[in-house]
Amino acid sequence: MKRDGVPISMPPNPMPHLIDRLIEIGLTEAAGMGVVPLSWREIEAWQHNVHVALAPWEARLIRKLSVEYVAEGRRAESENCPPPWRAEVTAREREVEEARLRMVLG
């Protein structure tokens, strides 16, 4: 995208400290056949070990973000899955892809 001059748009992050905490705890937990969202026990253990008391809404949000991360990872296994931050296809992006197709298909 960068090579083609297509701007990469990312969603806003109004609470970077919560994302930092989620990453520190771990985005997921290991399970028998893959990954699962963070358990409440894991979130509680992290709070205890680092002496940080999350507000209830923060703990729920961290858990929800982990659930969504796992779900998006499963959706992303499809080669047709667009990135979660992807906005509508712009005219520029369409032009670039059509030009590539014309080069390949003639």
GIZIWO-V956128 format. One record per pair of residues at least 24 apart in sequence whose ideal C-beta (glycine too) atoms are under 10 Angstrom apart, sorted by the first residue. I is the first residue (numbers start at 1). J is the second residue. Records with the same first field share a line. If there is no record, write none. Layout:
# GIZIWO-V956128
I = J, J
This chain:
# GIZIWO-V956128
1 = 93, 96
3 = 96
4 = 92, 93, 95, 96, 97, 99, 100
5 = 92, 93, 96
6 = 89, 90, 92, 93, 95, 96, 97
7 = 87, 90, 92, 93
8 = 83, 85, 86
9 = 83, 85, 86, 87, 90
10 = 83, 85
11 = 84, 85, 87
15 = 58, 61
17 = 58
18 = 54, 57, 58, 61, 62, 65
19 = 61, 62, 65
21 = 46, 47, 50, 52, 54, 58, 59, 61, 62, 65
22 = 46, 58, 61, 62, 63, 65, 66, 69
23 = 65
24 = 50, 52
25 = 49, 50, 54, 62, 63, 66
26 = 66
27 = 62, 65, 66, 69, 70, 73
28 = 66, 67, 69, 70, 73
29 = 66, 70
31 = 70
34 = 70, 73, 74
35 = 66, 69, 70, 73, 74
36 = 66, 67, 70
37 = 62, 63, 64, 65, 66, 67, 68, 69, 70, 71
38 = 62, 63, 64, 65, 66, 67, 69, 70
39 = 63, 66
42 = 66
